[in-house]
Amino acid sequence: MEQNETDTNNALSSRNIGLDLVRVTEAAALAAGRWIGSGNFDAAHAAATDAMYNMLATLGIDACVAIGEDRLVDGAAVLCAGASFGRGEALCDLAVDPIDGTRLLVEGKPGAVSVVAVAPRHSIWASGPVEYLDKIVVDRDAAHVLVPECMDAPAAWTLALIARAKKKAVRDLTVVVLQRLRHHDLIQEIRATGARILLRQEGDAEGALEAAMSGAGVDVLMGIGGASQGALSACAVRSLGGGMLARLAPQSAEERGAIAQAGLDTSRVLTVEDLVTSDDIFFAATGITGTALLPGIAYRGNHAETHSLLIRAKTKTRRFIQAEYALEE
């Protein structure tokens, strides 16, 4: 086990894997960018998935997809969980989302990003049959007050803890919540406290990234969203020193049955350390239609501009990267 950890650390540290990952998200974003506002969900998804897969295949890393994309492209799910890259035994886990917010992208709305993370093998929580997680995400200033009791407590109690940690009034907090019918009661609870709410149509992972990053204008993300996005978000949250709680939240009888058959505990509260057990994490994201953190793809004649974020947990660094690509005639 000790030797395997050493091999994994060498695989992540002996080269600038971070910049390679940025090239991966840039490739996916550039491919998806041509479908902004097109209304063509399948074409945008296929273009971004192909671009991300092809770029990952050039990196020469021995990795296995832990959190992936199950939608089919030409009859195959090339980035599904279990897909492998490289020639040897997988030393790293990959978490990928070619487009977080595909519906936003094809409708020409802000909030779509391309995301990828890498960590040592078997360190990223595998969602398996779990489709939904109930989540709370905060930044490093409030991470220490996020306790398991928050998952069952009234929103007012949790927000009071966060406000005290951030030395502000509850009414000055900004909370991101997905706009879903299942969140009706949660939204009413938050509004009753006086806190401000940013309702998001999609972009669960991007919302968690905003909540985890100090100074991004969001104090907390709350509510039920995708399980795979939750595991991917945890890579960013841990890299930034933020706090996260999650719990399985099945939304259908089929999901509840699959979870029961797998023997998973729906009452267990997961921390960010449960969702990603290593601090040797690289996380990269590139804006497609633009977010509070990352401007979207800009096409300017014969070139395109991208804006990306690269975070490395071990060195506690985050870099904002602007790149210019010459476009083929």
Secondary structure, DSSP 8 states (H G I E B T S, - for coil): -HHHHHHHHHHHHTTTHHHHHHHHHHHHHHHHHTTTT---HHHHHHHHHHHHHHHHHHS---EEEEE---S-BTTB-TTSTT-EESSS---EEEEEEEEETHHHHHTT-S--EEEEEEEETT-B---TT--EEEEEEE-TTTGGG--GGGGTS-HHHHHHHHHHHTTS-GGG-EEEEE--GGGHHHHHHHHHHT-EEEEESS-HHHHHHHHHSTTSS--EEEEEEEHHHHHHHHHHHHHTT-EEEEEE---SHHHHHHHHHTT--TT--EEHHHHB--S--EEEEEESS--SSS---EEETTEEEEEEEEEETTTTEEEEEEEEEE---
